[in-house]
Every structure is written in structure tokens, then in C-alpha cells.
Amino acid sequence: MSVQDDLAAVRRRLQDLEHTVEELERRVGAERGTPAGSRTEPMVTIPDTPYDSQKWTDTDDEGLGARDRHAP
């Protein structure tokens, strides 16, 4: 296969994926009683910057327990 054939195949698969996602959105919207493409809650943007480590002072690691103790 040539590069052009590969690109054409990728484009077809992307279009198939887009159609599948659109159909899924329609189905989910129909089950929830909302039109496709409308959101019930606003989208939240999560920053890429690291969190301030001071926020995590005196916290336990979930599922791992406290930092100054060891498992039995």
C-alpha cells in the first residue's frame, strides 16, 4: 500500500468514528431526554500546571494509608 492509500484508509476510519460518536451522542441524549449536542452541566477545564503541594499537607494517600505508618 502506498502512503496515499494509507491516508485514505485513515480518513475513512475517522469518518466512521465520527459517525459512530454522533450516533452514540444521539442515543444517550434520547435516553436522557435531552437533544444531542446539548449539555446539562458546564464543562470544567482542568489546568496542566501541577497542583500546589501545600494543598496535600497532612493528607493520607487514598488506599495506602498515612505516610508515617506502615501496613501490618
C-alpha positions in Angstrom: 0.0 0.0 0.0 1.2 3.5 -0.7 1.1 6.4 1.7 -1.9 7.9 -0.2 -3.8 4.6 0.3 -2.9 4.6 4.0 -4.1 8.2 4.4 -7.3 7.5 2.5 -8.0 4.5 4.8 -7.3 6.6 7.9 -9.7 9.3 6.6 -12.4 6.7 6.1 -11.9 5.3 9.5 -12.0 8.8 11.1 -15.3 9.5 9.3 -16.7 6.1 10.5 -15.6 7.1 14.0 -17.2 10.5 13.8 -20.5 8.9 12.6 -20.4 6.4 15.4 -19.8 9.0 18.1 -22.6 11.2 16.7 -24.9 8.2 16.8 -23.9 7.4 20.3 -24.5 11.0 21.4 -28.0 10.8 19.8 -28.8 7.6 21.7 -27.5 8.8 25.0 -29.4 12.1 24.5 -32.6 10.2 23.7 -32.2 8.1 26.8 -31.7 11.2 29.0 -34.4 13.1 27.2 -32.0 15.8 26.0 -31.3 16.8 22.4 -28.0 15.7 21.0 -25.2 18.2 21.4 -26.7 20.0 24.5 -25.0 19.7 27.9 -26.8 19.7 31.2 -23.8 20.9 33.1 -21.0 23.2 32.1 -17.6 21.8 31.0 -14.8 22.2 33.5 -11.3 23.0 32.3 -8.5 21.2 34.2 -5.2 23.1 34.1 -2.0 21.3 33.0 0.1 23.0 35.7 1.0 20.9 38.8 -1.1 21.4 41.9 0.4 23.3 44.9 2.0 20.7 47.1 0.8 22.6 50.2 -2.8 21.5 49.4 -1.8 18.0 50.3 -0.2 18.6 53.6 -1.5 16.2 56.4 -3.4 14.1 53.9 -3.4 10.3 53.6 -2.8 8.6 50.3 -6.1 7.0 49.4 -5.9 3.3 49.7 -2.3 3.5 51.0 -2.9 4.9 54.5 -1.0 7.5 56.3 2.6 8.4 55.2 4.2 7.9 58.6 2.7 4.4 59.3 3.4 1.1 57.7 1.0 -1.8 56.8 1.0 -4.6 59.3 
